[in-house]
Structure formats: structure tokens, C-alpha cells
């Protein structure tokens, strides 16, 4: 692409250079690349211009806070083009550099505290089961379904995101389901992404260390529904914030979804919902209703919130004109999302469920959902992350104590904090802390619990989910809770 064509929406550039790709990381610059030099959260890219030039950058686009320097060319350490507030224009710049075929590749953005990963993964899985190409971007990786590559963040940087979307487009993907974090929305990383459908899951306490208040956190999530490219939005009617948003928005553009179809709140003909939900050891059966149709639904996924996630996934695809009957027909073939209510059963008939639940609401919802799948005692083992919102520690304890029969407090990612200090913070939320079991070493705690659990008991391992590390004292060590659960499930009696 010609550099002047890239910059044309902002200012006239007379040069005739072409570039291969945009690059934010000077270490990743290759010959012919355009280096994007902006101040970041951890480092200032403008300090690495000389390094980028040495590695073959054709030019550097450089952030400036001086509007009078906008478009100015500086021949110092290679060719530098100054760009006013470049850090706020990255998404638009990336969209200009990596245009998409909007007729073929449909984009769905999913936001909310819980459920983003499950919904996006279920959407991609459903489309793949119909024999079509689909892609995912989010916590568990980016890529075509079945070939995900670790992503590092829920929402990638603006340039990586648009470049990957163009790659998915070239590979023939008809859908990309994207997790959209509140951080990504506030920081403008997805600002120019042409989303077709937006999905809101729920809002509960999380990331207040970043946003400060629940109001600010909710406002960040709501930004996704202001995108001009949206053809429709799907909002959770079972969530209080979702109800508020539906009341505020033009109902002609937004569809609601619910797993409580018997509720009087289902008044809208545009609602997608379930009735007669029956939870059992193999999953759930329900009647699915959507505008103009209905079908019997049989899902292998555990828990009421996974039913909600599934209805959101089906609803978003329905809004993209996928045939609902065809979608429902492949639901029984769905696989549990990695580390999301993932079930393992030991030879002694103890059920182990690995789940990423790491907020008070997620703990509550997971335990309430699992109660219907448990014949014996319901155990909850969890910890809390260090260097994060300390206010949720006693709240998570309260949720565990209220909805589980047995509570086990252990370590999560303590980061730079002392694990025993975090555990004490958690115990302060319990009315009967002496009844809780505590063990700093998470693996030891899990092995003890599974050894002591009886046939018919269900053990929820909350917090780690899909992660393959544990961070203690600032050091990450290998730790795969799913592999540990699988080992315990496959152990000989």
C-alpha cells in the first residue's frame, strides 16, 4: 500500500513510498514496514525509532501532541512523519491499512463481565458444525476455529486486530466472533471495527481497579452499542443492567434474550428465549422460541448460565440470518469451552468442574448452576488474584459460603502479594471462617479435596479455568488445572 493513500484521510503526503505492514513493536519491524511510534502504558515507542530504522522500516509515523506539527516530515533517524494524537487514531489507521470485505465477513462483538469467551467460542463452533469457516478473537486465542493461537489479551491492539481480521477474510471466514473488553473499548482499540452485531451478557463487579466505579464500568461496556456499523444488538434481559439498556434503546434495533421465558418480562416480539428448562447430568433440555419459530433444544453444556451463553450465541447468529433450525440441530455436538464449566469425573464418581469464575457474581452463578447437577455435597475451591480489586475478596467468600456446602480457600495468581495475606482477606468475608479449609498450595488443596470428596459430590475449581500458569512473587510457573483435573479423573482406584 502507498503511504500517501494510508494517510490521505488525515493529511496530504507527497511521498511515493509503499509499505508492507504497520508495526507497533520495533523488535518486530521487518524491511519495508511502517513503524508506528506512540507513547504506551509501559514504554514510549518514540524512543525506539532508530532501532526500527536499523531493522529496515521504510518510515516512522510518530505521535505528537502539537496540532501544528500534524503531517510534518522530519528527516532525523530515518523518515519521520508527525501525526497529531496518533494514539487515538490507531484503530482508524489500521482499518485504512487493512480493509475488509464487509459483504462476506460478518463481525460480532461480545461484551460483558462474564460469558464473553463462552459465547464467542460457541458461535464459532456452531458455524463450523454447519460446515462454514469461522474465526474467534479473545481470551483463549485468535484464529480460525480449530487453529487458535494464544493472544495474551482479551482484546488485541488495534493494528493486530485489523490485520488479523483481514487475514480471516482472505481465508474465507464468514464470521468472526470477538470478545470486546471494557479496557479495549475505553482505549479505542476497536473504534473502527465494523461490527454487525453487538452482544451484551451481564454486568457485575470486576475491573474496578481500572474503572473506579460500576457506573464507569457499565458506561464503557455500553460504548459497543454506539457503533454506526451495527445492524442490530442482542441484550440479556435476565440482567438488571440489560433491562435498563433495553428500556433506554430503540427496541426496533435491539433484540433481547432470556432463559426465563415464563417470566412476564418477555413482552417483546423480538425476544429469543427458552421455556421448560430441565437440567440433568448430561446437560439441559429446553424449548427455544424466537421471532416466528420454536424448537426443542438439547444441550450438553452444564449450568443455567451456559444455557444463557448458548442462547446468546444462537441469537447473534440468528440476527446474521443463519437458519435457527439448522443451528439447533448441531447443538448436541457442541464441546464444552476450555476451562468454562468443563467436567471431569473420577473413578470414585466425584465430579470435578474447572471454571474460570473469578468474580463474586461468577462464583454465585457457577454454584447455583451446578447445584442441579450435584447429588452429594457441593464443594467450592477458589482464591483471589493479587494486585487487583481487593474489595471483591470478601464478596467472593460470601458467595462461596452461601451457595456451596464446603468451602476451600487457596491461592490464585498472587502476583506480588503474599498468598496468606490474600487468604486472610478472603476469610474476612465468611461468617464461619473456622469451617473453611485453607491451603496455600493450590495443587495440594485440590488433591486433598478430591481425595476427601465422596461419590456423588461435585467439586468446583474456580478461578484458573483455561490458564496454564500460576503467578507467585512475580514469577509465572507452569500450572494447568485442566490437566490436573484430567489426571485425577483418569487415576486408578
N, C-alpha and C positions, 0 to 999 in steps of 0.2 A: 504494500500500500504506500502511496506517496504521502510524505509527511505533510505537505500542504493541504491534501484532501482531509487528513485527520484533523487538522487544526482549523479548517475552513469555518465551522460553526462558531468559532470564538474570535478569530482574527485572521488577517491575510498574512500568509507566509510565502515569500518569493522563491525559496529554495526548491530544488528538484530531487532531493534525496528520497529514497524509499527505505522502508524498514521492514524487518521480519516480524518482530513481535514486541509488545510492551513488557517491560521488566521492572519490578519494584525492588528486587534484591540484586545488588551489584555483583554478588557472588555467582548469580545465575545468568549474567549477561553473556551473550554469545555474539560473534561477528554479525554486524548489521542490525542489532537490536536497538530499540529506543529505550533509554534508561529514564525511569520516572523518579525524580528526586524530590521527595516530600518529607516533612518532619513527621515522625511516627511516635507511637506511645513509648517505645523502648530505645529507638535510635533515630537520628536525623539523616535521611538518605542523601542530603546535600553534602555531607562530609565524605561521601564515597564516590563522587563524580569521577575523580582521577582514576580510581580503581576500575570503574565501568568503562572508561575510555581505553585503558590498557587492555581490557578484555574484548575490545572491538565495537563498542557502542557507536552507532552512526551519529548520535546526538543525545543530548540530555534535556528533558523537559523539566524545568526547575520551578518549584513553588516559590512565590513571593507574596508578601502581604502589602506590597506597594502597588496600587492600581495603575499608577503612571508607568510602571515597568512592564505592564501586560503586553506580551508579544515582542518584547525587546530581545535582540540577538546579541549574545556575548561570546566572543572568541577567546575563551580562557579555559584551559583544561578541556580541550575539545570544543565542539559547538554546543552552546547552551542557549536554550530558548526559555525566557522567563514567562511564567503563567500565573496570573493573579488567582490566589486561593485555589491552587491546583488540587489540594487535598479534598476540597468539596466537589470537585468535578470528575473524580476518578471513574465513577460509575458511568457517567455520560460519555467520557472519553473512551472507556472500554467498549461501550455499546457502539460507538462510531468505528472503532477499530475491528470489532468482531460482530458484524451484522448477522441477524438470524433470519431464517425462512419462517415467518410467523404463521404461514398457512399450514405448515406441516408440524412443526414442533410446538406443542402446547405446554404452557408453563403453569404449574400450580404452586403457590406459596402457602406454607402452613405455619401458623404462629400460635403461641400459647405457652403456658408454663409446662404442662405435661402432654404427652401424646404426639408430639411433632415427629419423632423418629418412627414410631409405630405406623402412623398414618401414611407418611411418605413411602416407607418400605412396603406397606400393604398395597398402596396404589401401584407401585412399580411391579410388584409380584402379580397382582391381578391382571395387569395389562400383558405381562409376559405369559401368563397362563392362557391368554387369548391368542397367543402366537404373534404378538407385536413387540417391537423394540421399545424399551422404556429405560429411563435413567433416574438416578437419585443423586441429590446433593445434601449432605448432612453429617450428623454425628458419627454414623457408622461407616462413612466413606463416600466418595464420589465416583460415579461411573455408570456404565450400562449395567442393568440388573444381571447379577451373577458374576460381575467382574469389578467389584468396588475396590477403590484404593483409599487407604487411610487419609483423612482430610485434615485432622488436627483441630479444626474449629467447626462449630455448628454451621456458621455462615462464613464462607471463604471471603478473601479480599475481593474487591470489585473487579480487578483485572483478571485474576484467576477464574473467577466465576463466569465472566462473559466469554473468556477463551474456551473454557470447558463446555459451556452451552453451545458454542459454535461447533465444537468437536462432536458433541452428541448429535447435533443437527446433521453434520456431514456423515455420521454413522447411521443415519436413518431412524433415529429415535422419534417416536410420535408423541412422547410425553416425557417431561422431566418434573418430578415432584421434589420440591426444595423445602428444607427446614429453614425458617427465617427467624432468627433470634432477635430479641429486643435490642441487643447491642448492635447487630447488623443494621437494623432499621434506624436507630439513633445516629449511627456513624455514617449513614448514607451509602453503605456498601451495596445495597440492592436498588438504589434510587432509580436507575434507568432500565432495570429488568422488566420486560414487557409481560408481566403476569396476566394470565387469562382468568384465573380463578384464585381467590384468596380464601383460606380456611382458618377459622378461629376455634381453638379447642377449649381452653379454660384459662382462668387466671387465679393463681394462688401465690402465697408468699415465696419469693425467690429473687435473687439478684438485687436485694435492697442495698447491699454494699455499693452497688453501682448506681442505681436509680434513686435511692434515697427514700421514696415513698411509694405506696401501692398505686396512688393516682398517677405518678410519673411513669411507673412501670406499665400500667394499663394504657396510658396515652401513647407510649412507644409501640405497643402491640397494634394499636388502632391505626397507626400510620400505614400499614399494609393495605387497608381498605380504602385509602385515598388515591391509589394509583390510577391514573387516567386510562390505562390499558385494560382494566378489569371489565370483563363481560358480566361476571356475577361473583357473589360471595356466599360462603356457607358458614353459618354461625351456630354454635352449640346452644340450644335452647335450655339445656339442663344446667347451665352455668349462670349464676346471677349476673355477672358482667355481660355474658352473651345476651341475656334477656334485655338488659339496658341498651345494648348496641342495636338490637333488633327494633326496639321502640324508637330509637333515635333516627334510624336509617329509613330510606325509602324501601318499603317492603317489596316493591316491584323488582328491585335489583338483587335482593338477598333472599336466600333460602335458609330455613332453619333445619336442624337435625336433632333428634331426640331418641333415647331408648325407653322413654316412658310415654308411649302412645296413648295409654289410657288416661293420661293427665288432661285436665280441662284446658291446659295452656296451649294444646295443639288446636289452634283455630285457623291457622294459615293454610290455604290450599297448596302452598309451595313447600310445605314441610315434608321431610323424609324421616320416617320413624319406625320403631319396632313396637310390637304388641305381643302379649303372651310369652314373655321371655322365660325359658326353662333352662336353668343352669344345672349341669351334671358333670360327672367325672371326665367325660370326653369333650366337654366344651359347652355349647349353648345352642338351643333351638329357639326360633322366634318367627314371627310373621313380620315381614318387611313391607312397608307401604310407602309409595312415592306418588307424585302427581300423575294420575292416570293409570296406576298399576299397583300390583301387590304380588308377593311370592313367599313361599316358605323358605326360611333361611336356616342352614345348618352350618355352624362354625366350629372348628376345632380349637379355637383360642379360649384361654381361661379368663374369667373375670368380666364384670359388668363394664369396666372402663375400656377393656379390649373390644367389647361389643360396640361401645361408643366410637372407638377408633375405627373400627371396621365400617360402621355406618357413615362416618365422615369420609373415609376413602371411597366407598361406593358412591356417596353423594357427589363428591367432587368429580368423579369420572362421569357420572350421570349428567352433570352440568356441562361436561365437554362432549356430550352426545354419544357416549358409549351406551350400548344396549344393556339395560339393567338385568334383564332375564339371563343374558349371556354371562354377565358378571356374577350373578348369584349362583349360576351353575358350576363355577370354578372355585367358589369359596371353600368347599370341603377339602380342597387340595392345598390350602394355604399352610405355610410353615410359620411357627412362632418366630417373631423377630428376635434376633440375638440379644440375650440379656434383658428381654422385656417379657416378664411373666413366663419365663422359659422353664419347663417342667422336667424333672428327673425323678425317677422312682428307684429306691434301693431294694435289694432282695428281701429286706425286712418289712417292706410295704410302708416305708416312710417316704412321703413326697417332699422333694426339695424344689423350691421355686426361686430362681435367680431373677432379680428385677432391679432396675436402675433407680427405683424410688429413693429420692434424696431430699424431699421437701415434706413438711408436715401433712399437706394435703395428699401427696402421692403415697405416703405411708398409710394414711387413713383409707384411701381408696383401694389400695392393694389388699389390705387386710379385710376390708368389708367384702371385696370381690372374692377373696379366697375362702371366706367362711363357708360359702356354698359348695366348695369343693373338698371340704375337710370333714372327716368322720370323727377324728380324735381331737387332740389339743392343737391349737394354732400357735406356733412359735414365731417370734419376730426378732431377728438379729440385725443390728444396724449400728452405725457410727455416724459421726458428722465430720465434714471437711474442715481442716484448719485454714486460717487466714481468710475466712468467709463470714457471712452473716451469722453472728453468734446468737442473735435473738431467736433463731429458729431451733436451736438445740433443745431447750426445754419443751418447745411445742411438738417436736418430733417424738420426744419421750412421752408426752401426754397422749398423742395419737396411738403410739405402740401399746401403752398401758391400757387404754380404753378398748382397743379392738383385738388385742391378742390375749391368749391365755398365759403365755410365758414370754418374758422379755429378756433379751440378751444384749448387753451394750458392749461394743468393742470399738476398734479403730477403723477409720476410713482413710482418706488421704490427709494425714495430719499436717502435711507440708512443714512449715517452720515451727508450729506449735507443739507443745508436749502432749502426747496422746492421753495421759492420765488427767491432765487439766481439762481437755475436751470432754472426757468421760464424766468428770465431776460436774461440768456444766450441764450435761445431758441428764444426769441423775437428779439435779435440782428440779426437773420438771415432773418427777414421779411422786405420787402420793405415798407409795410404799417402796422406796428405793432398796430396802433390805431384801425384798423379794426378787429383785432383778439379779441376773447373773452378769458378772463383769469379767472380761478377759481382754487385755490389751492386744495380744497377738490374734489377729483375725482368723488365720487358718486354724490355729489351735482351738479357738472358740467354736468354729464350725464343726470341726471333727468331734469335739465334746458333745455338742448339741445333737448331732446326728446319731452318735453312739447312745445317747440317753433317751432319744425320742422313741416312742412306741409305735407299733403297727397302727396305721390309720391317722397318725399325726402328720401335720404339714408344717414344714419349716420354710419361712420366707427369709431369704438372704437379701437384704435391701441395701441399695446404695452403689454397688460396684457395677452390676449389670455386665455390659459388653467389655468394660475396660480390662486391659491386660497388664496393668501395673498398679503398684501402690506407692504413694509418695510419702516418705517419712524423713524428717530432718532435712528436707530439701532435696532428697535423693530418690529417684524412681527405681524401684526394683521390679523384676518380673513377678506378676501375680495375676493369675487367670482364674476367677471364681467359677466360671462355667466349666473349665477343665477340672477343677477340684470337685464340683458337684457331679460331673460325669464319672470321675474316678470313684467317688463314694457310691454312686448308683451301680457301678459295674463290679464293685468289690464282692468277693465270695463270702458267703455267710460262714 
